[in-house]
Amino acid sequence: MSRYELKDKHVLITGASSGIGKELSRCFAKEGAHCVLSAHPSEAPALSELSGELESRYGIKTWSFGVDLAGEDGPKKLYDEVKAHVPVIDVLVNNAGLMVYGDFHQADISRQLTLVHVNIRALTLLMHLFLKDMAARRDGRILNVSSVSAFQPTVHHAVYGASKAFVQSLSEAVNEEVRRSGVKVCTLNPSYTNTPLIKGGDFPERLWWYAVSGLADPAIIAQKGVRALKKGKALYIPGFKNWIIHILLPRISSRKIINFFSYHALKSRL
Ligand SMILES: NC(=O)c1ccc[n+]([C@@H]2O[C@H](COP(=O)([O-])OP(=O)(O)OC[C@H]3O[C@@H](n4cnc5c(N)ncnc54)[C@H](OP(=O)(O)O)[C@@H]3O)[C@@H](O)[C@H]2O)c1
């Protein structure tokens, strides 16, 4: 199967201001793709610094859009602004996301609902809007940044894991629907990665689980993710060990055992 070439393609990356999104932007730019960078409006300085870096280092074009994806009109506003300024979006990378750590009944419900708005609602709306355009052109790629958390409940950050299970199910189902349309919907499923998402705030400094999983480097995750997208992999979990843990083990273990491990391993180690 031929690879999807990224040179001179236009790639929209949400949550491009930090972590995996920033590294994905660097990888797409290195491939010669023009980058359409989006993040929360408060991240405008970080986006402008990144766009300067990408343009000067890789000679590509960039656009930056600061939009709050938790807002009711956020996703449609981003779509309209992008359509007004960028000729076409060939690749949509739904990367923006947030985490709330803490037991469901104790964690702030408004933050958990903001998570639902960004991780689920915004991703769904952006995918719906851009997929229509891609299907009409019979060309395009959507990369949804999911997680290994999609494959089993994540105790102590239950809404986060549930949001990724939604993203996974949606992505796989829609990818089948568009199979003959020239468009592909792919997921990138990293394990815990060293980014601001799991640093500071309520997230523990160390989880017991890190003894098994370690903490991945966002630059490596991004490189592998872009390679998988070019190859057309519908679901990509970086690291063979992670594939065994998150795909194979849940198939051969009872849910009771998986949930028991999740309860203990996803607790603070300190
Ligand atoms: N780190 C991990 O362990 C891990 C593992 C698997 C999957 N992932 C997934 O990878 C993706 C990127 O996360 P990351 O780890 O790179 O974390 P990150 O560095 O915190 O990046 C998250 C990005 O999403 C943006 N974002 C959050 N709320 C937003 C909002 N309301 N409107 C617009 N943008 C918003 C953030 O902007 P602000 O900084 O302004 O909030 C930031 O640019 C997420 O979907 C996450 O679930 C992460």
The ligand as a MOL file (V3000), in Angstrom:
LIG
                    3D

  0  0  0     0  0            999 V3000
M  V30 BEGIN CTAB
M  V30 COUNTS 48 52 0 0 0
M  V30 BEGIN ATOM
M  V30 1 N 0.5410 12.8540 28.4320 0
M  V30 2 C 0.0330 11.6320 28.4520 0
M  V30 3 O 0.3430 10.8070 29.3390 0
M  V30 4 C -0.9040 11.2030 27.3520 0
M  V30 5 C -1.0520 9.8100 27.1140 0
M  V30 6 C -1.9380 9.3970 26.1210 0
M  V30 7 C -2.6490 10.3170 25.3920 0
M  V30 8 N -2.4780 11.6540 25.6410 0 CHG=1
M  V30 9 C -3.2880 12.5960 24.8600 0
M  V30 10 O -2.4290 13.4130 24.0990 0
M  V30 11 C -3.0990 14.6380 23.7990 0
M  V30 12 C -2.1580 15.7930 24.0750 0
M  V30 13 O -1.9020 15.8370 25.4660 0
M  V30 14 P -0.4650 16.1940 26.0790 0
M  V30 15 O -0.0880 15.0610 26.9420 0
M  V30 16 O 0.4420 16.6300 25.0220 0 CHG=-1
M  V30 17 O -0.8750 17.3570 27.0890 0
M  V30 18 P -0.6350 18.9270 27.0620 0
M  V30 19 O 0.7960 19.2330 26.8730 0
M  V30 20 O -1.3360 19.4360 28.2740 0
M  V30 21 O -1.4120 19.3860 25.7320 0
M  V30 22 C -2.8000 19.4800 25.6720 0
M  V30 23 C -3.1420 20.5420 24.6790 0
M  V30 24 O -4.5790 20.6710 24.6050 0
M  V30 25 C -4.8930 22.0240 24.7740 0
M  V30 26 N -6.1860 22.2920 25.3660 0
M  V30 27 C -6.6570 21.8950 26.5720 0
M  V30 28 N -7.8480 22.4580 26.8140 0
M  V30 29 C -8.1350 23.2340 25.7250 0
M  V30 30 C -9.2160 24.0760 25.3890 0
M  V30 31 N -10.2620 24.2770 26.2150 0
M  V30 32 N -9.1970 24.7260 24.2040 0
M  V30 33 C -8.1430 24.5750 23.3650 0
M  V30 34 N -7.0780 23.8070 23.6340 0
M  V30 35 C -7.0840 23.1380 24.8150 0
M  V30 36 C -3.8220 22.5200 25.7170 0
M  V30 37 O -3.7890 23.9370 25.7340 0
M  V30 38 P -3.5700 24.6680 27.1900 0
M  V30 39 O -2.1630 24.3500 27.5550 0
M  V30 40 O -3.8310 26.0790 26.9480 0
M  V30 41 O -4.5770 24.0570 28.1210 0
M  V30 42 C -2.6050 21.8950 25.1030 0
M  V30 43 O -2.1640 22.6080 23.9780 0
M  V30 44 C -4.3670 14.6660 24.6730 0
M  V30 45 O -5.4900 14.3340 23.8810 0
M  V30 46 C -4.0910 13.5830 25.6920 0
M  V30 47 O -5.2710 13.0190 26.2060 0
M  V30 48 C -1.6090 12.1070 26.5920 0
M  V30 END ATOM
M  V30 BEGIN BOND
M  V30 1 1 1 2
M  V30 2 2 2 3
M  V30 3 1 2 4
M  V30 4 1 4 5
M  V30 5 2 4 48
M  V30 6 2 5 6
M  V30 7 1 6 7
M  V30 8 2 7 8
M  V30 9 1 8 9
M  V30 10 1 8 48
M  V30 11 1 9 10
M  V30 12 1 9 46
M  V30 13 1 10 11
M  V30 14 1 11 12
M  V30 15 1 11 44
M  V30 16 1 12 13
M  V30 17 1 13 14
M  V30 18 2 14 15
M  V30 19 1 14 16
M  V30 20 1 14 17
M  V30 21 1 17 18
M  V30 22 2 18 19
M  V30 23 1 18 20
M  V30 24 1 18 21
M  V30 25 1 21 22
M  V30 26 1 22 23
M  V30 27 1 23 24
M  V30 28 1 23 42
M  V30 29 1 24 25
M  V30 30 1 25 26
M  V30 31 1 25 36
M  V30 32 1 26 27
M  V30 33 1 26 35
M  V30 34 2 27 28
M  V30 35 1 28 29
M  V30 36 1 29 30
M  V30 37 2 29 35
M  V30 38 1 30 31
M  V30 39 2 30 32
M  V30 40 1 32 33
M  V30 41 2 33 34
M  V30 42 1 34 35
M  V30 43 1 36 37
M  V30 44 1 36 42
M  V30 45 1 37 38
M  V30 46 2 38 39
M  V30 47 1 38 40
M  V30 48 1 38 41
M  V30 49 1 42 43
M  V30 50 1 44 45
M  V30 51 1 44 46
M  V30 52 1 46 47
M  V30 END BOND
M  V30 END CTAB
M  END
